Amino acid sequence: MRRRRSAKFIEEKSVEIGKAMGAKIVIGTNSAAGKYSPYNFASDHTIGGAVMGVDPATSVLNRYQQSWDMRNLFVLGASSFPNNAGYNPTGTIGALSLWTAKAIIEQYVKNPGPLVKV
């Protein structure tokens, strides 16, 4: 419940700031009010499609966002998430991108190949 109140507060403040800045159109979605509905697309984030995992038989990418099938293919973004965590995935995407970049620089460039052995 605390998160919902916090999200509602942030949303209301964002609308207020937009109006104060002179925005001609400011839309408050009120997405934090009421019950959750999968049909409320006020804050949706497209995810999935190239899911990461520990088994090449059930996933497309390893934990370094590297394709199991093509060792020189790295897929960054929310496509590697098997499901949505419930809030904006940007922070997690950024962290995974840094994790991947570090592995590419420190491991892959020196020894191109799978970063995870199965």
DSSP file (Angstrom, degrees, kcal/mol; ACC not computed):
  #  RESIDUE AA STRUCTURE BP1 BP2  ACC     N-H-->O    O-->H-N    N-H-->O    O-->H-N    TCO  KAPPA ALPHA  PHI   PSI    X-CA   Y-CA   Z-CA
    1    1 A M     >        0   0    0      0, 0.0     4,-2.1     0, 0.0     5,-0.2   0.000 360.0 360.0 360.0 -35.5    0.0    0.0    0.0
    2    2 A R  H  >  +     0   0    0      1,-0.2     4,-2.4     2,-0.2     5,-0.2   0.895 360.0  51.4 -62.7 -39.7    2.9    2.4    0.8
    3    3 A R  H  > S+     0   0    0      1,-0.2     4,-3.0     2,-0.2    -1,-0.2   0.901 107.9  52.1 -63.7 -40.2    4.2    2.0   -2.8
    4    4 A R  H  > S+     0   0    0      2,-0.2     4,-2.3     1,-0.2    -1,-0.2   0.909 111.1  46.8 -64.0 -41.8    0.9    2.8   -4.3
    5    5 A R  H  X S+     0   0    0     -4,-2.1     4,-2.5     2,-0.2    -1,-0.2   0.907 113.4  49.3 -65.6 -40.9    0.6    6.0   -2.2
    6    6 A S  H  X S+     0   0    0     -4,-2.4     4,-2.6     2,-0.2    -2,-0.2   0.924 111.5  48.3 -64.0 -44.9    4.2    6.9   -3.1
    7    7 A A  H  X S+     0   0    0     -4,-3.0     4,-2.5     1,-0.2    -1,-0.2   0.895 111.7  50.1 -62.9 -40.4    3.5    6.3   -6.8
    8    8 A K  H  X S+     0   0    0     -4,-2.3     4,-2.5    -5,-0.2    -2,-0.2   0.918 111.1  49.2 -63.6 -44.2    0.3    8.4   -6.6
    9    9 A F  H  X S+     0   0    0     -4,-2.5     4,-2.5     2,-0.2    -2,-0.2   0.933 112.6  47.1 -60.4 -47.8    2.2   11.3   -4.9
   10   10 A I  H  X S+     0   0    0     -4,-2.6     4,-2.4     1,-0.2    -2,-0.2   0.907 112.2  50.3 -62.6 -42.5    4.9   11.2   -7.5
   11   11 A E  H  X S+     0   0    0     -4,-2.5     4,-2.0    -5,-0.2    -1,-0.2   0.929 111.7  47.3 -61.9 -45.5    2.4   11.1  -10.3
   12   12 A E  H  X S+     0   0    0     -4,-2.5     4,-2.3     1,-0.2    -2,-0.2   0.903 112.9  49.1 -63.6 -41.6    0.5   14.1   -8.9
   13   13 A K  H  X S+     0   0    0     -4,-2.5     4,-2.8     2,-0.2    -1,-0.2   0.888 108.6  53.9 -65.4 -38.6    3.7   16.1   -8.3
   14   14 A S  H  X S+     0   0    0     -4,-2.4     4,-2.5     2,-0.2    -1,-0.2   0.911 110.0  46.7 -62.6 -42.4    4.8   15.4  -11.9
   15   15 A V  H  X S+     0   0    0     -4,-2.0     4,-2.3     2,-0.2    -2,-0.2   0.924 112.5  50.7 -63.6 -44.4    1.6   16.7  -13.3
   16   16 A E  H  X S+     0   0    0     -4,-2.3     4,-2.3     2,-0.2    -2,-0.2   0.911 111.4  47.5 -59.2 -44.9    1.9   19.8  -11.0
   17   17 A I  H  X S+     0   0    0     -4,-2.8     4,-1.9     2,-0.2    -1,-0.2   0.911 109.8  53.3 -64.6 -43.3    5.4   20.4  -12.2
   18   18 A G  H  <>S+     0   0    0     -4,-2.5     5,-2.3     1,-0.2     4,-0.3   0.919 111.4  45.5 -58.5 -44.5    4.4   20.0  -15.9
   19   19 A K  H ><5S+     0   0    0     -4,-2.3     3,-1.5     1,-0.2    -1,-0.2   0.905 110.8  53.1 -65.0 -41.8    1.7   22.6  -15.4
   20   20 A A  H 3<5S+     0   0    0     -4,-2.3    -1,-0.2     1,-0.3    -2,-0.2   0.805 104.9  56.0 -64.7 -28.4    4.0   25.0  -13.6
   21   21 A M  T 3<5S-     0   0    0     -4,-1.9    -1,-0.3    -5,-0.2    -2,-0.2   0.507 124.1-104.7 -81.6  -4.1    6.5   24.7  -16.5
   22   22 A G  T < 5 +     0   0    0     -3,-1.5    -3,-0.2    -4,-0.3    -2,-0.1   0.652  56.4 170.2  92.9  16.0    3.8   25.8  -18.9
   23   23 A A      < -     0   0    0     -5,-2.3    -1,-0.2    -6,-0.2     3,-0.2  -0.379  26.8-151.6 -61.1 135.7    2.9   22.6  -20.5
   24   24 A K  S    S+     0   0    0      1,-0.3     2,-0.5    -2,-0.1    -1,-0.2   0.829  84.7  35.1 -79.1 -32.7   -0.2   23.0  -22.7
   25   25 A I        +     0   0    0     -7,-0.1     2,-0.4     2,-0.0    -1,-0.3  -0.978  65.9 169.1-126.2 120.0   -1.2   19.3  -22.3
   26   26 A V        -     0   0    0     -2,-0.5     2,-0.6    -3,-0.2   -11,-0.1  -0.987  14.1-163.3-130.1 121.5   -0.6   17.4  -19.0
   27   27 A I        -     0   0    0     -2,-0.4     2,-0.6     2,-0.0    -2,-0.0  -0.915   5.0-163.4-111.6 117.6   -2.2   14.1  -18.6
   28   28 A G        -     0   0    0     -2,-0.6   -16,-0.1     1,-0.1    -2,-0.0  -0.882   2.1-167.2 -94.6 120.5   -2.4   12.5  -15.2
   29   29 A T        -     0   0    0     -2,-0.6    -1,-0.1    13,-0.1    13,-0.1   0.737  17.8-146.1 -82.1 -21.9   -3.2    8.9  -15.6
   30   30 A N    >   +     0   0    0      1,-0.1     3,-1.1   -22,-0.1   -22,-0.1   0.847  44.2 152.2  56.9  34.2   -4.1    8.2  -12.0
   31   31 A S  T 3   +     0   0    0      1,-0.3    -1,-0.1   -24,-0.1   -23,-0.1   0.721  62.3  58.8 -69.0 -21.0   -2.6    4.8  -12.5
   32   32 A A  T 3  S+     0   0    0    -25,-0.1    -1,-0.3   -24,-0.1     2,-0.2   0.612  91.4  85.8 -85.2 -11.0   -1.6    4.5   -8.8
   33   33 A A  S <  S+     0   0    0     -3,-1.1   -28,-0.0   -26,-0.1     0, 0.0  -0.567  85.6   4.8 -88.5 153.2   -5.2    4.8   -7.7
   34   34 A G  S    S-     0   0    0     -2,-0.2     2,-0.1     2,-0.0    -4,-0.0  -0.144 104.1 -29.7  75.2-170.0   -7.6    1.9   -7.4
   35   35 A K        -     0   0    0      1,-0.1     2,-0.1     0, 0.0    -2,-0.1  -0.466  69.6 -97.0 -84.6 154.6   -7.0   -1.7   -8.0
   36   36 A Y        -     0   0    0     -2,-0.1    -1,-0.1    -4,-0.1    -4,-0.0  -0.423  40.9-178.0 -67.9 141.5   -4.4   -3.1  -10.4
   37   37 A S    >   -     0   0    0      3,-0.1     3,-1.8    -2,-0.1    -1,-0.0  -0.991  31.5-141.2-139.7 134.3   -5.6   -4.1  -13.8
   38   38 A P  T 3  S+     0   0    0      0, 0.0    -1,-0.1     0, 0.0    -2,-0.0   0.649 104.7  63.3 -67.4 -10.6   -3.5   -5.6  -16.6
   39   39 A Y  T 3  S+     0   0    0      1,-0.1     2,-1.1     2,-0.0    -3,-0.0   0.437  76.7  95.5 -92.4  -0.5   -5.5   -3.4  -18.9
   40   40 A N    X   +     0   0    0     -3,-1.8     3,-0.5     1,-0.1    -3,-0.1  -0.784  50.4 176.7 -90.4  98.2   -4.2   -0.2  -17.4
   41   41 A F  G >   +     0   0    0     -2,-1.1     3,-0.8     1,-0.2    -1,-0.1   0.002  40.5 117.3 -94.4  29.5   -1.3    0.6  -19.7
   42   42 A A  G 3  S+     0   0    0      1,-0.3    -1,-0.2   -13,-0.1   -13,-0.1   0.781  92.6  17.1 -67.7 -25.6   -0.4    3.9  -18.1
   43   43 A S  G <  S+     0   0    0     -3,-0.5    -1,-0.3   -12,-0.1     2,-0.2  -0.324  87.0 150.7-143.9  55.7    3.0    2.5  -17.2
   44   44 A D    <   -     0   0    0     -3,-0.8     2,-0.4    44,-0.0    -3,-0.1  -0.605  25.3-162.8 -91.9 154.4    3.7   -0.6  -19.2
   45   45 A H        -     0   0    0     -2,-0.2     2,-0.3    33,-0.0    -2,-0.0  -0.979  20.7-127.3-137.3 120.3    7.1   -1.7  -20.3
   46   46 A T        +     0   0    0     -2,-0.4     2,-0.3    38,-0.0    32,-0.2  -0.512  42.0 163.2 -71.4 127.9    7.6   -4.2  -23.1
   47   47 A I        +     0   0    0     -2,-0.3    32,-0.3    32,-0.1    37,-0.1  -0.844  24.3  42.2-137.0 171.9    9.8   -7.1  -22.0
   48   48 A G        +     0   0    0     30,-2.0    32,-0.1    -2,-0.3    33,-0.1  -0.084  44.2 115.3  84.2 178.0   10.7  -10.6  -23.0
   49   49 A G  S    S+     0   0    0     31,-0.1    31,-0.1    32,-0.1    30,-0.1  -0.150  91.7  40.4 111.3 -36.8   11.5  -12.2  -26.3
   50   50 A A  S    S-     0   0    0     29,-2.2    -2,-0.1    31,-0.1    25,-0.1  -0.516  86.0-167.5-138.5  65.5   15.1  -13.1  -25.7
   51   51 A V        -     0   0    0      9,-0.1     9,-2.9    30,-0.1    10,-1.9  -0.246  11.9-134.8 -67.0 138.4   14.9  -14.4  -22.1
   52   52 A M  B     +a   61   0A   0     28,-2.5     2,-0.3     8,-0.2    10,-0.2  -0.599  38.6 139.1 -89.1 154.2   18.1  -15.0  -20.1
   53   53 A G        -     0   0    0      8,-2.4    10,-0.2    -2,-0.2     6,-0.1  -0.958  59.8 -96.1-171.9-173.3   18.6  -18.1  -18.0
   54   54 A V  S    S+     0   0    0     -2,-0.3     8,-0.1     1,-0.1     3,-0.0   0.511 100.9  61.9 -99.4  -6.7   21.0  -20.8  -16.9
   55   55 A D    >>  -     0   0    0      6,-0.1     3,-1.7     1,-0.1     4,-0.9  -0.973  65.3-151.4-127.2 120.4   20.0  -23.4  -19.4
   56   56 A P  T 34 S+     0   0    0      0, 0.0    -1,-0.1     0, 0.0    12,-0.1   0.733  97.9  63.0 -61.2 -20.3   20.4  -23.0  -23.2
   57   57 A A  T 34 S+     0   0    0      1,-0.2     3,-0.1    -3,-0.0    -3,-0.0   0.730 116.1  27.9 -75.1 -21.2   17.4  -25.4  -23.7
   58   58 A T  T <4 S+     0   0    0     -3,-1.7     2,-0.3     1,-0.0    -1,-0.2   0.328 122.0  44.3-123.1   6.1   15.0  -23.0  -21.9
   59   59 A S     <  -     0   0    0     -4,-0.9    -7,-0.2     1,-0.1     9,-0.1  -0.956  57.9-144.5-147.0 164.6   16.6  -19.5  -22.5
   60   60 A V  S    S+     0   0    0     -9,-2.9     8,-2.4    -2,-0.3     9,-0.4   0.770  83.7  38.7 -97.9 -34.8   18.1  -17.5  -25.3
   61   61 A L  B    S-aB  52  67A   0    -10,-1.9    -8,-2.4     6,-0.2     6,-0.2  -0.852  70.1-132.9-121.6 151.9   20.8  -15.6  -23.3
   62   62 A N    >   -     0   0    0      4,-2.5     3,-2.1    -2,-0.3    -8,-0.1  -0.299  51.1 -81.3 -87.4-175.5   23.2  -16.3  -20.5
   63   63 A R  T 3  S+     0   0    0      1,-0.3    -9,-0.1   -10,-0.2   -11,-0.1   0.619 130.7  58.8 -67.5 -11.6   23.6  -14.0  -17.5
   64   64 A Y  T 3  S-     0   0    0      2,-0.2    -1,-0.3    36,-0.1     3,-0.1   0.216 119.0-109.5 -96.9  13.1   25.9  -11.8  -19.5
   65   65 A Q  S <  S+     0   0    0     -3,-2.1    10,-2.8     1,-0.3     2,-0.4   0.720  74.2 143.4  64.8  23.3   23.2  -11.2  -22.1
   66   66 A Q  B     -C   74   0B   0      8,-0.2    -4,-2.5    -4,-0.1    -1,-0.3  -0.780  57.0-110.3 -95.9 134.9   25.2  -13.3  -24.5
   67   67 A S  B     -B   61   0A   0      6,-3.0    -6,-0.2     3,-0.5     6,-0.2  -0.375  14.4-143.8 -62.2 136.4   23.4  -15.5  -26.9
   68   68 A W  S    S+     0   0    0     -8,-2.4     3,-0.2     1,-0.2    -1,-0.2   0.858 100.9  40.8 -66.2 -33.9   23.8  -19.2  -26.2
   69   69 A D  S    S+     0   0    0     -9,-0.4     2,-0.5     1,-0.2    -1,-0.2   0.762 119.4  39.4 -90.4 -27.7   23.9  -20.0  -29.9
   70   70 A M    >   -     0   0    0      3,-0.2     3,-2.1     1,-0.1    -3,-0.5  -0.905  66.8-161.7-127.6 102.5   26.0  -17.1  -31.3
   71   71 A R  T 3  S+     0   0    0     -2,-0.5    42,-0.3     1,-0.3    -1,-0.1   0.688  89.1  53.5 -62.7 -20.0   28.9  -16.2  -29.1
   72   72 A N  T 3  S+     0   0    0     40,-0.1     2,-0.6    -6,-0.1    -1,-0.3   0.238  89.6  94.2 -99.0  14.8   29.4  -12.8  -30.6
   73   73 A L    <   +     0   0    0     -3,-2.1    -6,-3.0    -6,-0.2     2,-0.4  -0.931  48.3 178.4-111.0 120.2   25.8  -11.7  -30.1
   74   74 A F  B     -C   66   0B   0     -2,-0.6     2,-0.6    -8,-0.2    -8,-0.2  -0.980  12.0-158.6-119.2 130.5   24.9   -9.7  -27.0
   75   75 A V        -     0   0    0    -10,-2.8     2,-0.4    -2,-0.4     5,-0.1  -0.930  10.3-170.9-115.7 111.3   21.3   -8.5  -26.5
   76   76 A L        +     0   0    0     -2,-0.6     2,-0.2     3,-0.1     3,-0.1  -0.802  41.4  52.3-104.0 143.4   20.9   -5.6  -24.1
   77   77 A G  S >  S-     0   0    0     -2,-0.4     3,-1.2    16,-0.2     4,-0.1  -0.733 100.5 -51.4 128.2-176.9   17.5   -4.4  -22.8
   78   78 A A  G >  S+     0   0    0      1,-0.3   -30,-2.0    -2,-0.2     3,-1.6   0.498 108.0  89.9 -75.7  -3.7   14.4   -5.6  -21.2
   79   79 A S  G 3  S+     0   0    0    -32,-0.3   -29,-2.2     1,-0.3    -1,-0.3   0.747  81.5  61.1 -64.2 -19.9   13.9   -8.4  -23.8
   80   80 A S  G <  S+     0   0    0     -3,-1.2   -28,-2.5   -29,-0.2    -1,-0.3   0.560  82.0 100.1 -83.3  -7.0   16.0  -10.6  -21.5
   81   81 A F    <   -     0   0    0     -3,-1.6   -33,-0.2   -30,-0.2   -31,-0.1  -0.653  61.1-154.8 -83.1 129.6   13.5  -10.4  -18.6
   82   82 A P  S    S-     0   0    0      0, 0.0     2,-0.3     0, 0.0    -1,-0.1   0.762  79.5  -0.5 -73.5 -23.2   11.2  -13.4  -18.3
   83   83 A N  S    S-     0   0    0    -35,-0.0     2,-0.4    -3,-0.0   -35,-0.1  -0.970  83.8 -91.6-155.8 168.0    8.6  -11.2  -16.5
   84   84 A N        -     0   0    0     -2,-0.3     4,-0.1     1,-0.1   -38,-0.0  -0.699  22.2-145.3 -89.2 134.8    8.1   -7.6  -15.4
   85   85 A A        -     0   0    0     -2,-0.4    -1,-0.1     2,-0.3     3,-0.1   0.626  48.6-104.1 -74.5 -12.8    9.1   -6.7  -11.9
   86   86 A G  S    S+     0   0    0      1,-0.4     2,-0.3     0, 0.0    -1,-0.1   0.127  92.7  57.3 113.3 -20.6    6.2   -4.3  -11.5
   87   87 A Y  S    S-     0   0    0      1,-0.1    -1,-0.4   -42,-0.0    -2,-0.3  -0.808 104.7 -48.5-133.6 176.3    8.0   -1.0  -11.9
   88   88 A N        -     0   0    0     -2,-0.3     3,-0.4     1,-0.2     4,-0.3  -0.175  44.0-155.3 -49.3 125.0   10.2    0.8  -14.4
   89   89 A P     >  +     0   0    0      0, 0.0     4,-2.7     0, 0.0     5,-0.2   0.380  65.2 105.1 -85.9   5.6   13.0   -1.6  -15.5
   90   90 A T  H  > S+     0   0    0      1,-0.2     4,-2.6     2,-0.2     5,-0.2   0.885  78.2  49.7 -57.9 -44.0   15.5    1.1  -16.5
   91   91 A G  H  > S+     0   0    0     -3,-0.4     4,-2.4     1,-0.2    -1,-0.2   0.910 113.3  46.1 -61.2 -43.1   17.7    0.8  -13.5
   92   92 A T  H  > S+     0   0    0     -4,-0.3     4,-2.7     2,-0.2     5,-0.2   0.892 111.5  51.9 -67.4 -39.9   18.0   -3.0  -13.9
   93   93 A I  H  X S+     0   0    0     -4,-2.7     4,-2.3     2,-0.2    -2,-0.2   0.923 110.9  48.8 -61.3 -43.7   18.6   -2.6  -17.6
   94   94 A G  H  X S+     0   0    0     -4,-2.6     4,-2.2    -5,-0.2    -2,-0.2   0.921 111.8  48.2 -61.6 -44.9   21.4   -0.1  -16.8
   95   95 A A  H  X S+     0   0    0     -4,-2.4     4,-2.4     1,-0.2    -2,-0.2   0.920 113.0  47.4 -63.6 -44.0   23.0   -2.4  -14.2
   96   96 A L  H  X S+     0   0    0     -4,-2.7     4,-2.6     1,-0.2    -1,-0.2   0.863 110.0  54.1 -65.3 -35.0   22.9   -5.4  -16.6
   97   97 A S  H  X S+     0   0    0     -4,-2.3     4,-2.8    -5,-0.2    -2,-0.2   0.914 110.4  45.5 -65.1 -42.6   24.4   -3.3  -19.4
   98   98 A L  H  X S+     0   0    0     -4,-2.2     4,-2.5     2,-0.2    -2,-0.2   0.910 112.5  51.6 -65.1 -42.2   27.3   -2.3  -17.2
   99   99 A W  H  X S+     0   0    0     -4,-2.4     4,-1.9     2,-0.2    -2,-0.2   0.915 113.5  45.0 -58.2 -45.6   27.7   -6.0  -16.1
  100  100 A T  H  X S+     0   0    0     -4,-2.6     4,-2.6     2,-0.2    -2,-0.2   0.924 111.7  51.0 -66.5 -46.3   27.7   -7.1  -19.7
  101  101 A A  H  X S+     0   0    0     -4,-2.8     4,-2.6     1,-0.2     5,-0.2   0.906 110.0  50.5 -59.4 -42.4   30.1   -4.3  -20.9
  102  102 A K  H  X S+     0   0    0     -4,-2.5     4,-3.0     1,-0.2     5,-0.3   0.914 111.2  48.2 -61.9 -43.3   32.6   -5.2  -18.1
  103  103 A A  H  X>S+     0   0    0     -4,-1.9     4,-2.2     2,-0.2     5,-2.1   0.882 111.8  49.9 -65.9 -38.1   32.5   -8.9  -19.0
  104  104 A I  I  <>S+     0   0    0     -4,-2.6     5,-2.7     3,-0.2     6,-0.3   0.948 116.8  40.8 -64.3 -47.5   33.0   -8.1  -22.7
  105  105 A I  I  <5S+     0   0    0     -4,-2.6    -2,-0.2    -5,-0.2     5,-0.2   0.928 124.6  35.0 -66.7 -46.7   36.0   -5.8  -21.9
  106  106 A E  I  <5S+     0   0    0     -4,-3.0    -3,-0.2    -5,-0.2    -2,-0.2   0.741 136.8   9.4 -86.1 -23.1   37.6   -8.0  -19.2
  107  107 A Q  I  X5S+     0   0    0     -4,-2.2     4,-1.9    -5,-0.3    -3,-0.2   0.747 122.1  48.4-121.0 -54.5   36.8  -11.5  -20.6
  108  108 A Y  I  4<S+     0   0    0     -5,-2.1    -3,-0.2     1,-0.2    -4,-0.2   0.899 108.5  52.2 -66.5 -43.8   35.4  -11.7  -24.1
  109  109 A V  T  4<S+     0   0    0     -5,-2.7    -1,-0.2     1,-0.2    -4,-0.1   0.887 114.5  44.4 -60.4 -38.6   37.8   -9.4  -25.9
  110  110 A K  T  4 S+     0   0    0     -6,-0.3    -1,-0.2     1,-0.3    -2,-0.2   0.826 135.0  13.8 -73.7 -32.6   40.8  -11.4  -24.5
  111  111 A N  S  < S-     0   0    0     -4,-1.9    -1,-0.3     2,-0.1    -2,-0.2  -0.610  81.0-149.7-147.3  78.1   39.2  -14.8  -25.2
  112  112 A P        +     0   0    0      0, 0.0   -40,-0.1     0, 0.0    -3,-0.1  -0.251  55.2  79.4 -56.2 130.5   36.2  -14.6  -27.6
  113  113 A G  S    S-     0   0    0    -42,-0.3     2,-0.1     0, 0.0    -2,-0.1  -0.952  86.6 -21.2 158.9-172.8   33.8  -17.4  -26.8
  114  114 A P        -     0   0    0      0, 0.0     3,-0.1     0, 0.0   -46,-0.1  -0.381  42.9-157.6 -62.9 132.0   31.0  -18.3  -24.4
  115  115 A L  S    S+     0   0    0      1,-0.2     2,-0.4    -2,-0.1   -44,-0.0   0.640  83.6  48.5 -83.3 -15.1   31.2  -16.4  -21.1
  116  116 A V  S    S-     0   0    0    -48,-0.0     2,-0.4   -50,-0.0    -1,-0.2  -0.993  77.2-149.6-126.9 126.7   29.2  -19.1  -19.3
  117  117 A K              0   0    0     -2,-0.4    -2,-0.0     1,-0.1     0, 0.0  -0.773 360.0 360.0 -94.7 138.4   30.1  -22.8  -19.7
  118  118 A V              0   0    0     -2,-0.4    -1,-0.1   -63,-0.0   -64,-0.0   0.372 360.0 360.0-116.1 360.0   27.3  -25.4  -19.4
